[in-house]
Amino acid sequence: MERRRDGPRLALEATALITFGVLGPAIHSRIVNASQRGMQLVMPDSRPVGTRIRVTVRIEEPRREITVTGIIVHTATMESIDPRFTARIGIFLTEAGDDWRNLCDSLARLAPKKAK
């Protein structure tokens, strides 16, 4: 668990579908970590900082989907064993409902506590 200004970054291994714009095709990606106000994910290629993004998170147990929207605030190209994911992006969430907040709260309860 990494601590940031907006709270702890929580490990979250989840599949995500990303769309840019209303009619754009969905792109498959993976979420690396999350917080109530943001997330980091890996995707096939980078997009410019400031790009609006919609992310549908697919959770396996219990099976559900949560959709959030945000703005890309950080991008980095990375070498990866998996050629499907060559970009790492950070997203500041502009819209996230109770489902997202509840998921982050449950991840925080499960995260190991660090000694002070």
Beta strands, then each sheet from edge to edge (+ up, - down):
strand 1: 2-4
strand 2: 7-19
strand 3: 27-35
strand 4: 38-43
strand 5: 52-59
strand 6: 64-77
strand 7: 87-95
sheet 1: 1+ 2- 3+ 4- 7+ 6- 5+
end
